[in-house]
Amino acid sequence: MKRRFGIAWRMGVSLALIGVIASGLTGYWGYGESRKLLRSAAEERLLTATRVLGRQLTVGLGGAAQDVRLIAAHPGTRQLLVSQDAAAVARGQETLAQLFKSMLGTHREYYQMRLIAARQHGLELVRVDRSDGPLLRIEGDDLQEKGHYPYVADTLQLPEGAVYVSRAEINHEVGAHAGLDKPSLQVATPIHGSKGQVLGLIVVNIDLNGLFSQLAADLPSDLSLFLSNGEGDFLIHPDPRQAFAFDRGQRSRVQDSFHGVSELLSDAHERKAQLVTTSAHASAQNGLVAAFVRQPLAGLHSEDDFILGLAQPLSAVLADSAHLGRVNLRIVLAFSALAVFIAVVLARALSRPLEQIVEAIRHFGQGQVVGRLPLHRRDEIGMLAHSIDEMQHQIRGQFAKLAQKQEELDRLAGHDTLTGLPNRRLFFDRLHQALARAKRNHTHLALLYIDLDNFKDINDTLGHAAGDAVLCAVGQRLSQLVREADTVARLGGDEFIVLLDGAEDERATAMVMQRVREALAKPVRYQRTELQCDGSVGMSRYPDDATEVGDLIAAADHAMYTAKAAGRQRIRISAQATDASAGDAGG
């Protein structure tokens, strides 16, 4: 009896029970921690995607703002509003109508473009509508007076170059054709005369659903898009009955559907800019995890901000945890069986490898590097070790994919989408670092501020595609002229800037500046045509010209404009000399 229930047997049973309990608790705790990590990573991806979509919304409305500014700045538009010649007015209306049709054909989210006069109660002078068939130009008695609409009166109060963005509403304007009863935004800019008087405005009506269909085209199919105004009223909702409920005398608000969103709607000094939350009154089976951001329209005169959100089913967020749970369960079961068998047969001989596996699992659950596992064994302990190793590699692979996607998003946020060069935000970050390093090491750096001279003419005559080709060519040439430690960035429009880090040799810096001028002077090949763009370059040095970031850029900018003015002076002198020579020859 003593032999049957001796110390070895009791030790084996005790060790077996301890092993089973330890494996179960460790597996459960590891599964819980991994589940939390997976959910946190999924929420971060969702918030990142929402921020990217918000930036795309700002870019999209910014593009519409550029379109109305471009048309308003065209000399023919202003002439059309002041001309008294009926024939000239008719020709100008035809030209502007063709331009409207071209833009409507390019931008599928635009459904109406108009030129409205400030006089005659806001009478439409030129109007093109999208319809179920071809684009329609509205003429004659069908043109309407729009002076009583807020977007007309508010736009006419703005200074020249300002852009107005209306609140998102259902369009109930009579005769709107394809835009009737659609959620829409009006983007408008005033047109001023030579003496500063307000002559009229350019208005483009944007289909809100069409705009967001383009922005969200690349989103995964399991993501739901939500959009509300600054008061929380839904403008876009997966259930169409919830969108624009206020237009039907009802209320359907985002703060009633999702926890905590009211923090985005509070006073400006208290509200948050973004948050991740879950849907209200929902279980884990049918609940939603959602990320919301408050997206202001910087640089535009907007009546309201947007609350933009993306939601994903909670079940989809935790889908990977199901596989992880099965792996953990297999590990726990295998470990328990091995613990009982090994404890009964030879508890003491196997105590070391068991302790090794428990320690490895504990490190794994804490997020530390998994220690050495007995993978060389051919028994159950080896199987257990291989299962732990497989789980480790699977989770590491998932986190590696997450890091790669995050890196891609960071690159998109820090680089110009057209040229691939660093954008303004990334450039300023590098400039701050380089300046701090120069101050610390008592070294020099230089900035080259570059502005293309004939870029607007190329854009106006050959179109934006030609301008884009010039910008890409210039960006590529500049990148080839500098060292890997230097930075070439596009600040916006036709402005570039080059950071020369460690520019100790003024002669070498001057040579780089000369090579930049030579590169800008070379023509750009575009569709069997050589485009001559040229550019003006200004340079500032630290610490000779300035010691702070803003002052350095201002000094380089001033030098660039001085160079541009000198270039124009040389052109005028050359032209005068040419005229004088021609006059002598004629005499």
BAVEXTI-760788 format. One line per 3 residues: their letters; for each residue z, y, x of C-alpha. Coordinates in Angstrom, 1 decimal. Example, Ala and Ser with C-alpha at 12.3 -4.5 7.8 and 13.67 -1.06 7.14 Angstrom:
REM residues 2
AS> 7.8:-4.5:12.3  7.1:-1.1:13.7
//
This chain:
REM residues 587
MKR> 0.0:0.0:0.0  0.8:2.3:2.8  -2.5:1.4:4.4
RFG> -4.4:2.2:1.3  -2.7:5.5:0.7  -1.9:6.4:4.3
IAW> -2.2:9.7:6.0  -5.9:9.2:6.8  -6.7:8.6:3.2
RMG> -4.6:11.5:2.0  -6.2:13.7:4.7  -9.6:12.5:3.8
VSL> -9.0:13.3:0.1  -7.4:16.6:1.0  -10.3:17.6:3.2
ALI> -12.8:16.5:0.6  -11.1:18.6:-2.1  -10.9:21.5:0.3
GVI> -14.5:21.1:1.2  -15.6:21.0:-2.4  -13.6:24.0:-3.4
ASG> -14.6:26.0:-0.4  -18.3:25.2:-0.9  -18.1:26.1:-4.5
LTG> -16.3:29.4:-4.0  -18.5:30.3:-1.0  -21.7:29.5:-2.9
YWG> -20.5:31.4:-6.0  -19.5:34.5:-3.9  -22.7:34.4:-1.8
YGE> -24.8:34.1:-5.0  -23.0:37.1:-6.5  -23.4:39.2:-3.4
SRK> -27.1:38.3:-3.1  -27.6:39.1:-6.8  -26.1:42.5:-6.3
LLR> -28.4:43.1:-3.3  -31.5:42.0:-5.2  -30.6:44.3:-8.1
SAA> -29.9:47.3:-5.8  -33.2:46.8:-4.0  -35.1:46.5:-7.3
EER> -33.5:49.7:-8.6  -34.4:51.6:-5.4  -38.0:50.4:-5.7
LLT> -38.0:51.6:-9.3  -36.6:55.0:-8.4  -39.1:55.4:-5.5
ATR> -42.0:54.6:-7.8  -40.7:57.1:-10.4  -40.5:59.8:-7.7
VLG> -44.0:59.0:-6.5  -45.3:59.2:-10.1  -43.5:62.6:-10.5
RQL> -45.2:63.9:-7.4  -48.5:62.7:-8.7  -47.9:64.5:-12.0
TVG> -47.2:67.7:-10.1  -50.4:67.2:-8.1  -52.4:66.5:-11.3
LGG> -51.3:69.7:-13.0  -51.7:71.5:-9.7  -55.3:70.4:-9.7
AAQ> -55.8:71.7:-13.2  -54.2:75.0:-12.1  -56.7:75.2:-9.2
DVR> -59.6:74.6:-11.6  -58.6:77.4:-14.0  -58.0:79.8:-11.0
LIA> -61.4:78.9:-9.5  -63.2:79.7:-12.8  -61.1:82.9:-13.3
AHP> -61.9:84.1:-9.8  -65.6:83.6:-10.2  -67.4:87.0:-10.4
GTR> -69.6:85.8:-13.2  -66.6:85.2:-15.4  -65.2:88.7:-15.0
QLL> -68.7:90.1:-15.5  -69.1:88.2:-18.7  -66.0:89.9:-20.2
VSQ> -67.1:93.5:-19.3  -70.9:93.4:-19.6  -72.6:95.2:-22.4
DAA> -76.0:93.7:-21.8  -76.5:91.0:-24.5  -79.0:89.1:-22.4
AVA> -76.8:89.1:-19.4  -73.8:88.0:-21.6  -75.9:85.1:-23.0
RGQ> -76.9:84.0:-19.5  -73.3:84.2:-18.3  -72.1:82.2:-21.3
ETL> -74.7:79.4:-20.6  -73.7:79.3:-16.9  -70.0:79.1:-17.7
AQL> -70.6:76.4:-20.4  -72.4:74.3:-17.9  -69.5:74.7:-15.5
FKS> -67.1:73.6:-18.2  -69.2:70.6:-19.0  -69.2:69.6:-15.3
MLG> -65.4:69.8:-15.1  -65.0:67.9:-18.4  -67.3:65.2:-17.1
THR> -65.2:64.9:-13.9  -61.8:65.1:-15.4  -61.5:62.6:-18.3
EYY> -58.0:63.9:-19.2  -59.5:67.4:-20.0  -60.7:67.5:-23.6
QMR> -61.4:71.2:-24.1  -62.1:74.3:-21.9  -62.4:77.9:-23.1
LIA> -62.9:81.4:-22.1  -60.9:83.7:-24.4  -61.2:87.4:-24.5
ARQ> -58.2:89.7:-24.7  -59.9:91.8:-27.2  -61.0:90.9:-30.8
HGL> -57.8:89.1:-31.5  -58.3:86.6:-28.7  -61.9:85.6:-29.7
ELV> -63.3:82.5:-27.9  -66.4:83.5:-25.9  -67.3:80.2:-24.3
RVD> -66.0:76.9:-25.5  -66.8:73.2:-24.7  -65.1:70.3:-26.5
RSD> -65.0:66.6:-25.8  -66.0:64.6:-28.8  -66.7:60.9:-29.7
GPL> -70.3:61.5:-28.5  -71.6:63.9:-25.9  -69.8:67.1:-24.9
LRI> -70.1:69.8:-27.5  -70.6:73.5:-26.8  -69.2:75.6:-29.7
EGD> -71.2:78.7:-30.4  -71.6:81.5:-32.9  -69.4:81.6:-36.0
DLQ> -67.6:78.4:-35.0  -65.9:80.3:-32.2  -62.3:81.1:-33.3
EKG> -59.7:83.8:-32.8  -56.7:82.5:-30.8  -54.6:85.6:-30.2
HYP> -51.8:84.4:-32.5  -51.2:81.3:-30.4  -48.3:81.6:-27.9
YVA> -50.3:80.2:-25.0  -52.7:83.1:-25.3  -50.1:85.8:-25.6
DTL> -47.9:84.4:-22.9  -50.8:83.9:-20.4  -52.0:87.5:-20.9
QLP> -48.6:88.7:-19.8  -48.9:87.0:-16.4  -50.0:88.6:-13.1
EGA> -53.3:87.8:-11.6  -53.5:84.3:-10.1  -50.5:83.0:-12.0
VYV> -50.9:79.8:-14.1  -49.2:79.1:-17.4  -48.3:75.6:-18.6
SRA> -47.4:75.2:-22.2  -44.9:72.8:-23.8  -46.2:69.4:-24.6
EIN> -47.1:69.4:-28.3  -49.4:67.6:-30.8  -52.6:69.6:-31.1
HEV> -53.1:70.8:-34.7  -55.7:73.5:-34.0  -58.5:73.3:-36.5
GAH> -61.8:72.0:-35.1  -60.4:70.5:-31.9  -62.7:67.5:-32.2
AGL> -61.5:64.7:-29.8  -58.3:66.7:-29.1  -57.1:66.9:-32.7
DKP> -53.7:65.4:-33.3  -53.4:64.3:-29.7  -50.4:65.1:-27.4
SLQ> -51.6:67.9:-25.2  -50.8:70.6:-22.7  -52.5:74.0:-22.2
VAT> -53.0:75.1:-18.6  -54.2:78.8:-18.5  -54.6:81.7:-16.2
PIH> -55.4:85.4:-17.0  -58.5:87.3:-15.8  -58.0:90.8:-14.6
GSK> -60.5:93.6:-14.2  -61.1:95.6:-11.1  -58.5:98.2:-12.2
GQV> -55.9:95.6:-13.0  -56.4:95.5:-16.8  -56.2:92.1:-18.6
LGL> -59.7:91.0:-19.8  -59.0:87.5:-21.0  -58.0:84.0:-19.9
IVV> -59.3:80.6:-19.0  -57.7:77.7:-20.8  -58.0:73.9:-20.3
NID> -56.5:71.5:-22.8  -55.2:68.3:-21.2  -54.7:65.0:-23.0
LNG> -51.1:64.1:-22.0  -51.7:60.4:-22.7  -55.0:60.4:-20.7
LFS> -53.3:62.2:-17.8  -50.5:59.6:-17.5  -52.9:56.7:-18.1
QLA> -54.6:57.8:-14.8  -51.4:58.4:-13.0  -49.8:55.0:-14.0
ADL> -53.0:53.0:-13.6  -51.7:51.2:-10.5  -48.2:50.4:-11.8
PSD> -47.2:46.8:-12.4  -47.7:45.6:-15.9  -44.0:44.9:-16.5
LSL> -43.1:48.6:-16.0  -42.7:50.9:-19.1  -43.4:54.6:-18.8
FLS> -41.2:57.2:-20.5  -41.7:61.0:-20.6  -39.6:63.6:-22.4
NGE> -39.4:67.3:-22.5  -36.4:69.3:-21.1  -34.4:68.7:-24.3
GDF> -34.9:64.9:-24.1  -37.4:64.5:-26.9  -39.8:61.6:-26.2
LIH> -43.4:62.6:-25.4  -44.5:59.2:-24.2  -42.9:56.0:-25.2
PDP> -44.0:52.3:-25.2  -43.4:52.5:-29.0  -45.8:55.2:-30.3
RQA> -43.5:55.8:-33.3  -40.9:57.2:-30.9  -43.3:59.7:-29.2
FAF> -43.4:63.3:-30.6  -40.9:62.4:-33.4  -40.0:66.1:-33.6
DRG> -43.5:66.9:-34.7  -42.7:64.7:-37.8  -39.4:66.4:-38.4
QRS> -37.4:63.5:-36.8  -35.5:63.1:-33.5  -36.0:60.4:-30.9
RVQ> -34.4:61.3:-27.6  -34.1:59.7:-24.2  -30.3:60.4:-24.0
DSF> -29.8:58.2:-27.1  -31.7:55.3:-25.6  -30.4:55.2:-22.0
HGV> -26.9:55.7:-20.6  -26.2:58.8:-18.5  -29.6:60.6:-19.0
SEL> -27.8:63.5:-20.5  -26.8:64.4:-16.9  -30.4:65.3:-16.3
LSD> -30.4:67.7:-19.3  -27.2:69.7:-18.7  -27.0:73.2:-17.2
AHE> -29.0:73.8:-14.1  -25.9:74.0:-11.8  -24.4:70.8:-13.1
RKA> -27.4:68.5:-13.9  -28.7:65.7:-11.6  -32.2:65.5:-10.3
QLV> -32.5:61.7:-10.6  -30.6:58.6:-11.7  -30.9:54.9:-12.3
TTS> -29.4:53.5:-15.6  -29.7:50.8:-18.2  -30.7:50.9:-21.8
AHA> -28.0:51.5:-24.4  -26.9:48.7:-26.8  -28.9:46.0:-25.0
SAQ> -27.9:42.6:-23.5  -29.0:41.1:-20.2  -31.7:39.2:-21.9
NGL> -33.5:42.1:-23.5  -32.0:45.1:-21.6  -33.9:47.5:-19.4
VAA> -33.2:49.0:-16.0  -34.7:52.5:-15.8  -35.1:55.2:-13.2
FVR> -35.4:58.8:-14.4  -36.2:62.0:-12.5  -36.3:65.6:-13.7
QPL> -39.7:66.9:-12.6  -40.0:70.7:-12.4  -43.5:72.2:-12.1
AGL> -43.0:74.3:-8.9  -45.4:77.3:-8.6  -46.4:77.2:-12.3
HSE> -45.2:79.3:-15.2  -44.0:76.4:-17.3  -42.2:76.6:-20.5
DDF> -40.3:73.4:-19.9  -39.6:70.7:-17.3  -40.4:67.0:-17.7
ILG> -38.0:64.0:-17.6  -40.1:61.1:-16.2  -38.9:57.5:-16.3
LAQ> -40.0:54.0:-15.4  -38.2:51.0:-16.9  -38.3:47.3:-16.1
PLS> -36.8:44.4:-18.0  -33.4:43.4:-16.5  -34.6:39.8:-16.6
AVL> -37.5:40.7:-14.3  -35.2:42.5:-11.9  -33.0:39.5:-11.6
ADS> -35.8:36.9:-11.6  -35.5:36.2:-7.9  -31.8:35.6:-8.3
AHL> -32.5:32.6:-10.4  -34.3:30.9:-7.5  -31.5:32.0:-5.2
GRV> -28.9:30.5:-7.6  -30.7:27.1:-7.6  -30.8:27.1:-3.8
NLR> -27.0:28.0:-3.7  -26.3:25.3:-6.3  -28.1:22.7:-4.1
IVL> -26.2:23.8:-1.1  -22.9:23.6:-2.9  -23.6:20.1:-4.3
AFS> -24.9:18.8:-1.0  -21.9:20.3:0.9  -19.5:18.8:-1.6
ALA> -21.0:15.3:-1.4  -21.0:15.5:2.4  -17.5:16.8:2.5
VFI> -16.2:13.8:0.4  -18.2:11.2:2.4  -17.3:12.6:5.8
AVV> -13.7:13.1:4.9  -13.3:9.5:3.8  -15.2:8.1:6.8
LAR> -14.2:10.3:9.7  -12.6:13.6:8.7  -11.4:14.5:12.1
ALS> -14.7:13.8:13.9  -16.6:15.9:11.4  -14.2:18.8:11.1
RPL> -16.0:20.9:13.7  -19.5:20.8:12.2  -18.0:21.5:8.8
EQI> -16.2:24.5:10.1  -19.4:25.6:11.7  -21.3:25.5:8.4
VEA> -18.5:27.2:6.4  -18.4:30.0:9.0  -22.2:30.4:8.9
IRH> -22.1:30.6:5.1  -19.3:33.2:5.2  -21.3:35.4:7.6
FGQ> -24.4:35.1:5.4  -22.4:36.2:2.3  -21.1:39.2:4.2
GQV> -24.6:40.2:5.3  -24.1:39.4:8.9  -26.4:37.4:11.2
VGR> -26.1:33.6:10.4  -24.5:31.8:13.3  -25.7:28.7:14.9
LPL> -26.3:25.8:12.5  -26.3:22.1:13.3  -30.0:21.7:12.6
HRR> -30.4:18.9:15.1  -28.4:16.4:13.0  -30.2:13.8:10.9
DEI> -27.5:13.3:8.3  -26.4:15.2:5.2  -24.8:17.9:7.3
GML> -28.2:18.5:8.9  -29.8:18.7:5.4  -27.2:21.2:4.4
AHS> -27.9:23.3:7.5  -31.6:23.2:6.8  -31.0:24.4:3.3
IDE> -28.9:27.3:4.5  -31.5:28.2:7.1  -34.3:28.0:4.4
MQH> -32.3:30.3:2.1  -31.7:32.7:5.0  -35.5:32.9:5.8
QIR> -36.4:33.3:2.2  -34.0:36.3:1.7  -35.1:37.8:5.0
GQF> -38.7:37.5:4.0  -38.0:39.2:0.7  -36.2:42.1:2.5
AKL> -39.0:42.3:5.0  -41.5:42.8:2.2  -39.2:45.4:0.6
AQK> -39.0:47.3:4.0  -42.8:47.2:4.4  -43.3:48.6:0.9
QEE> -40.7:51.3:1.6  -42.4:52.2:4.9  -45.8:52.5:3.1
LDR> -44.2:54.9:0.5  -42.5:56.9:3.3  -45.9:57.2:5.0
LAG> -47.6:58.4:1.8  -44.8:61.0:1.4  -45.2:62.3:4.9
HDT> -49.0:62.4:5.4  -51.9:64.3:3.9  -53.8:62.0:1.6
LTG> -57.2:63.4:2.6  -57.1:63.6:6.4  -54.3:61.1:7.1
LPN> -52.6:63.8:9.3  -48.9:64.5:8.9  -48.3:66.9:6.1
RRL> -46.1:70.1:6.0  -42.8:68.2:5.4  -43.3:65.7:8.2
FFD> -44.5:68.5:10.6  -41.5:70.7:10.0  -39.2:67.7:10.6
RLH> -40.9:67.0:14.0  -40.9:70.7:14.9  -37.2:71.0:14.2
QAL> -36.6:67.9:16.5  -38.9:69.2:19.2  -37.3:72.6:19.2
ARA> -33.8:71.2:19.3  -34.9:69.0:22.3  -36.5:72.0:24.0
KRN> -33.3:74.1:23.6  -31.2:71.2:24.9  -33.4:70.4:27.9
HTH> -34.5:74.1:28.6  -38.2:73.1:28.3  -41.1:74.7:26.6
LAL> -43.3:74.0:23.6  -46.3:75.6:22.0  -47.8:76.0:18.5
LYI> -51.5:76.4:17.8  -52.1:77.8:14.3  -55.7:77.1:13.1
DLD> -57.6:78.6:10.1  -61.2:77.6:9.3  -63.4:80.7:9.0
NFK> -66.3:79.6:6.7  -64.5:76.9:4.8  -64.5:78.7:1.4
DIN> -68.2:79.4:1.7  -68.9:75.7:2.3  -66.7:74.7:-0.7
DTL> -68.3:77.3:-3.0  -71.9:76.5:-2.0  -71.9:72.7:-1.3
GHA> -68.8:71.6:-3.3  -65.5:70.1:-2.6  -67.0:66.9:-1.1
AGD> -68.5:68.9:1.7  -65.3:70.7:2.2  -63.4:67.4:2.4
AVL> -65.8:66.1:5.0  -65.2:69.2:7.1  -61.4:68.9:6.8
CAV> -61.6:65.2:7.8  -63.9:65.9:10.8  -61.7:68.8:12.0
GQR> -58.5:66.7:11.7  -60.1:63.8:13.6  -61.3:66.2:16.4
LSQ> -58.0:67.8:16.8  -56.2:64.5:17.0  -58.5:63.4:19.8
LVR> -57.7:66.5:21.8  -54.0:66.2:22.2  -51.5:63.7:23.7
EAD> -49.8:61.0:21.7  -46.5:63.0:22.0  -48.1:66.0:20.3
TVA> -48.5:66.4:16.5  -51.5:67.6:14.6  -50.8:68.4:10.9
RLG> -52.5:69.9:7.9  -50.4:72.6:6.3  -52.7:72.8:3.2
GDE> -56.1:74.2:2.3  -58.1:74.9:5.5  -55.0:75.5:7.7
FIV> -54.0:73.2:10.5  -51.3:73.4:13.1  -50.7:71.6:16.4
LLD> -47.4:71.1:18.1  -47.7:70.8:21.9  -44.4:69.3:23.0
GAE> -43.3:69.9:26.6  -45.9:72.6:27.2  -44.6:73.7:30.6
DER> -48.0:74.5:32.2  -49.5:77.7:30.5  -52.9:76.9:32.1
ATA> -52.9:73.5:30.6  -51.9:74.9:27.2  -54.7:77.5:27.5
MVM> -57.2:74.7:28.3  -56.1:72.8:25.2  -56.5:76.0:23.1
QRV> -60.0:76.5:24.6  -61.0:72.8:23.8  -59.7:73.4:20.2
REA> -62.0:76.4:19.9  -64.9:74.5:21.3  -64.2:71.6:18.9
LAK> -64.1:73.9:15.9  -67.4:75.5:16.9  -69.3:72.2:16.8
PVR> -71.1:71.6:13.5  -70.1:68.9:11.1  -72.7:66.5:10.0
YQR> -72.8:66.1:6.2  -75.7:64.5:4.2  -78.5:65.4:6.7
TEL> -77.0:68.9:7.0  -75.0:70.4:9.8  -72.2:72.5:8.5
QCD> -71.1:75.4:10.8  -67.4:76.1:10.0  -65.8:77.6:13.2
GSV> -62.1:78.6:13.1  -59.6:81.1:14.4  -56.7:79.9:16.6
GMS> -53.4:81.6:17.3  -50.8:80.4:19.7  -47.0:81.0:20.1
RYP> -44.7:79.5:22.8  -41.1:78.7:22.9  -39.1:80.6:24.2
DDA> -41.5:83.3:25.2  -42.6:84.4:21.7  -39.7:83.1:19.5
TEV> -36.7:80.8:19.5  -36.6:79.7:15.9  -38.9:77.6:13.8
GDL> -39.8:80.3:11.3  -40.4:82.9:14.0  -42.5:80.5:16.1
IAA> -44.8:79.8:13.1  -45.0:83.5:12.1  -45.9:84.4:15.7
ADH> -48.7:81.8:15.8  -49.9:82.8:12.4  -50.0:86.5:13.5
AMY> -51.9:85.5:16.6  -54.4:83.5:14.5  -55.0:86.5:12.2
TAK> -55.4:88.8:15.3  -58.0:86.3:16.7  -59.7:86.2:13.3
AAG> -59.9:90.0:13.1  -61.2:90.2:16.7  -63.9:87.6:15.8
RQR> -65.0:89.7:12.8  -65.1:92.8:15.0  -67.3:91.0:17.4
IRI> -69.6:90.0:14.6  -69.9:93.6:13.4  -70.5:94.9:16.9
SAQ> -73.2:92.2:17.4  -74.8:93.1:14.0  -74.8:96.8:14.9
ATD> -76.4:96.1:18.3  -79.0:94.0:16.6  -79.8:96.7:14.1
ASA> -80.0:99.3:16.9  -82.4:97.2:18.8  -84.5:96.7:15.8
GDA> -84.5:100.4:15.2  -85.6:101.1:18.8  -88.4:98.6:18.5
GG> -89.6:100.1:15.2  -89.5:103.6:16.8
//
